[in-house]
């Protein structure tokens, strides 16, 4: 019989004390099993027991590993019962009334109640479903309910960290849905930002500013730390996925010191479930302190000579993981809650490369060196550069400028020649020609076109302007005011075409004046690919019969590979959020293979 694990809550409620009861060899086995949990267990002083942070995931894991030999004590049993109550609350009504004239949707109310119940949640609702409003409602509800129970319960100050493009929209929504709170944009000079401390209830800042202002734990050098936020909101929380970046560390540093944390993203992972760990740590640091421990327990991994590939969630521990997120995770799909939205209609327009550029493209694929028709050479110095150049050559003609400079070899220190290649797209562009055909077929209808390449967007805009069309751009390098002015002009119907790079316009844009999106290139990023479509397919598009998504694909080029990679990544996201429609509807295309089953069968 395995050792019995007795657990009890500490007086301050912050930790559980675990004691293994049984023969020495059973106790040793139990200790090894405890060390495999995601929370970190530490020896007590005096020794003889283990201490672990009091978290719901820890209780779930203890129950899964040691049941029926798991024995929580009276205080811990009461704590678990309270957690179950909060995480499974079935109330359908807010205790606060939204401001006059504003009516939230039923699913927004449900999400707000989830946030209000625990104060820490991951909201993975589809792009375009109004996660911002859900979050604001949830915090106001928690503030109001907490004030009734305990005047000392606080929600403010709140720090919202968001892409720079949506700082102003967040401010607008906060002022509309929480008019009793003072809201400010945390930006300007360092001195101006420091002077803001104590002047607002909600501070909205960009990821870039948060990275600088929460660079360490010293409030004198990191004013956002000194602000002592009670609540931290990370919009587009998938931006934390690279755990070693200063950006990810800064937001997680803020979250670790806050009583409440809300992470929002319609696309919480971009490659595999591994991407989720930084969001989990921000959600509950004591439960998920190590990426390696999380991956080992919950992910199916394939080990190579130098690294491991995550194939998806481990089906054996997946139910345990989902129980560990009970009441702190929510996803709704637009198809389920916004029945009034028009359907998406996908189509592909295939174009052929002119023969001379076909030769250049094939030459690059074959030799990693492209001989352009004008005699120029295009060197490929890395896989990333090669893929970028292939995408360029699949889209348009190009001028190539190659320069060399003498630099020191980073290894030997000896002088070497370093080659720099500058590629400038130019006419003809077979993809731009296809775009103009789409616009011509829809007289009087505004069109949105997307591509990751700024050069291609400018090329498309110039061609459209030469054809007498009114064109606007959102391609990066614009101030928030300039970006807003372009969007509003398009929404008023004063533009025929708006050219948007997927990097600059993937979030924070509402382009519902159009019912047609044309992708001249798809980005490698699943997040950017999905978010771009949802600039049109969101609340506000109810008046259209359908939303057309047209992909212009160059035959027998890297375009096909990009689409295949996006579908594979969509499969991982679909598994995580348990919605296979993400795969079947992406790019209007077919199901992809399940990597877990494929690798297991092999």
MOSULWO-V679486 format. One line per field, one symbol per residue. phi: phi as a letter, one per 20 degrees, with the letter a starting at -180 (. if undefined). psi: psi as a letter, one per 30 degrees, with the letter a starting at -180 (. if undefined). burial: + if it has 16 or more other C-alpha atoms within 10 Angstrom, else -. A space follows every 10 residues. Layout:
phi: ???
psi: ???
burial: ???
//
This chain:
phi: .ffeddcbef gemecdddce dqggffffff fffffefffe ecfecffpbc dbgfcfgfff ffffedgedd cffgffffff fffgffecgd fdceedefgg ndcffgffff fffffffcnc bdddfggnen fffgffgfff fffffffffb gefccefddd dbggfdffgf ffffffecfe eecceebofg ffffffgneb ecddceffff ffecfbeeff dcffffflfe ccddelfffe gefeffffff ffffffedfc bcdcaecfcd cbggffggff fffbgfecfc ffffffedde cdedfcbdde eqffffdggf ffffegmcbb ccegfedcff fffecebcde cdfggfffff ffffffdlbd efgenfdced ebfffgffff ffffdafbec ddccbeceff eenffceded dddcfbfecf ffgfffffff fcgndfcdcc afefgfffgf ffffffenee cccccnmdfg ffffffffff ffnecebcdc effedfcmcd cffddcddee bdffffgfff ffgefeebgo effefbdecd dedeflcfgf fgffffffff ffffffelbf fgffefmmde fdfeffffff ff
psi: klkkjkklkl efgflkkkkk kaleeeeeee eeeefflelk kkkljllflk kkkjleeeee eeeeefkggk ikleeeeeee eeeeeefgkg kgkkflkllk fkjllefeee eeeeeeeffk lkjhlkkgfh eeeeeeeeee eeeeeeeeej ffklelkkkk klkffgeeee eeeeeefiff kkklkiaale eeeeffkffl ekkklleeee eeghfagjfe fifeeffhke kkkjkhffff ejffleeeee eeeeeffkfk kkkkkfiflf elfeffeeee eeeieffifk eeeeeeefkk kkkaeflkkk fakjfefeee eeefgkggkk kkkefffiff kllkjklkjk lkkleefeee eeeeeeghkk jlfgflkjkj fleeeeeeee eeffellkkk jklllklkkf efflklkkkk kkkjklkljf eeeeeeeeee fikfkkkkkl lfjeeeeeee eeeeefgglk klkjglglle eeeeeeeeee ffggkekkkk kfefgflgkj hfflgkkkjf kklfkeeeee eeegfeilkf gffkeljkjk kjkkkhafee eeeeeeeeee eeeeeeghjf feeffkggal klljeeeeee e.
burial: -++++++++- ----++++++ -----++--+ +--+-+++++ +-------++ ++++++++++ +++-++--++ ++---+--++ --+--++--- ---+---+-- ------++++ ++++++++++ ++++++++++ ++++++++++ ++++++---- ---+++++++ ++++++++++ +--+++++-- --+++++--- --++-++--+ +++++++-++ +++++++--- -+++++++++ ++++++++++ +++--+++++ ++++++++-+ ++++++++++ ++++++++++ ++++++++++ +-+++-++++ +--------+ ++++---+-+ +--+++++++ ++++---+-- ++-+-+--+- +++---++++ ++-++--+++ +++---++++ -----++-++ ++++++++++ ---------- ---------- --+-++--++ ++-++--++- ----++++++ ++++++++++ +-++-----+ +++++----- --++-+++-+ +---++++++ ++++++++++ ++++++++++ ++++++++++ +++++++++- ++-+-+++++ ++++-++++- -+++++++++ +++++++--+ -+++++++-- ++--++---- --
//
